[in-house]
Amino acid sequence: MVSRPIAPVLGPLPIEMLTPQDLQLLEDFLARRNQLANQDVLGQRILHKMFERMNLPAKDYDHWETDRLLNAILRASKGQMRDDQPQDGLPMVE
């Protein structure tokens, strides 16, 4: 698997560094997040773990940014991101 860009401001993410278990956890979380009382905390933890595995600096994002990044990681892992796709205002990783 190759790195896929999730947004021009973020550049390519090393999605290949994530395990199938990481991606399954992410997919399960995104499918069930609205049923979870602590979805913001769990979303942050999952995002931080994903960034850690990809050797990217993690910071605390608000609820909406976290959600957009998690969805973008999942889409990138499935090869669904395209250059002409709206980028949803994804924040820049510093």
C-alpha positions as CSV (number, residue, x, y, z in Angstrom):
1,M,0.0,0.0,0.0
2,V,1.3,3.5,-0.8
3,S,0.9,6.8,1.0
4,R,-2.3,8.6,-0.1
5,P,-2.8,12.3,0.2
6,I,-5.8,13.2,2.4
7,A,-5.7,16.8,1.6
8,P,-3.2,19.2,0.0
9,V,-2.6,20.9,3.3
10,L,-1.8,17.6,5.0
11,G,0.1,16.0,2.2
12,P,0.3,12.2,1.9
13,L,-0.2,10.2,5.0
14,P,1.7,6.9,5.5
15,I,-1.5,4.9,5.7
16,E,0.5,1.7,5.2
17,M,1.9,2.1,8.7
18,L,-1.6,1.5,10.1
19,T,-2.6,-2.1,10.8
20,P,-5.8,-3.8,9.6
21,Q,-6.8,-3.8,13.3
22,D,-6.3,0.0,13.5
23,L,-8.5,0.5,10.4
24,Q,-11.2,-1.8,11.7
25,L,-11.2,0.1,15.1
26,L,-11.5,3.3,13.2
27,E,-14.3,2.0,11.0
28,D,-16.2,0.6,14.0
29,F,-15.8,3.8,16.0
30,L,-17.1,6.0,13.1
31,A,-20.1,3.7,12.6
32,R,-21.0,3.8,16.3
33,R,-19.7,7.1,17.6
34,N,-23.2,8.7,17.9
35,Q,-24.1,5.9,20.4
36,L,-21.1,6.7,22.6
37,A,-21.4,9.1,25.5
38,N,-17.6,9.8,25.4
39,Q,-17.2,10.0,21.7
40,D,-15.0,13.1,21.8
41,V,-12.5,11.6,24.2
42,L,-12.4,8.3,22.3
43,G,-12.1,10.1,18.9
44,Q,-9.1,12.1,20.2
45,R,-7.4,8.9,21.6
46,I,-7.9,7.1,18.3
47,L,-6.7,10.0,16.2
48,H,-3.6,10.4,18.5
49,K,-2.8,6.6,18.2
50,M,-3.2,6.7,14.4
51,F,-0.9,9.8,14.1
52,E,1.6,8.1,16.5
53,R,1.6,5.0,14.3
54,M,2.2,7.1,11.2
55,N,5.0,9.1,13.0
56,L,3.1,12.3,12.8
57,P,2.8,15.0,15.5
58,A,-0.6,14.9,17.2
59,K,-2.3,17.8,18.8
60,D,-5.8,18.2,20.2
61,Y,-8.4,19.1,17.6
62,D,-11.9,20.1,18.3
63,H,-14.8,17.6,17.7
64,W,-15.4,18.6,14.1
65,E,-11.7,18.6,13.1
66,T,-11.2,15.2,14.8
67,D,-14.2,13.8,13.0
68,R,-13.0,15.1,9.6
69,L,-9.5,13.7,10.1
70,L,-10.7,10.3,11.2
71,N,-13.0,10.1,8.2
72,A,-10.3,11.3,5.9
73,I,-7.9,8.6,7.2
74,L,-10.5,5.9,6.6
75,R,-11.3,7.2,3.1
76,A,-7.6,7.4,2.3
77,S,-7.1,3.8,3.5
78,K,-9.8,2.7,1.1
79,G,-8.4,4.8,-1.8
80,Q,-11.4,6.9,-2.0
81,M,-9.7,10.3,-1.8
82,R,-9.4,12.2,-5.1
83,D,-7.7,15.4,-5.9
84,D,-11.0,16.9,-7.1
85,Q,-12.9,15.9,-4.0
86,P,-13.8,18.7,-1.5
87,Q,-11.3,18.8,1.3
88,D,-13.8,19.7,4.1
89,G,-11.5,22.4,5.5
90,L,-9.0,19.9,7.0
91,P,-6.5,21.5,9.3
92,M,-2.8,21.6,8.6
93,V,-0.6,19.2,10.6
94,E,2.3,21.1,12.0
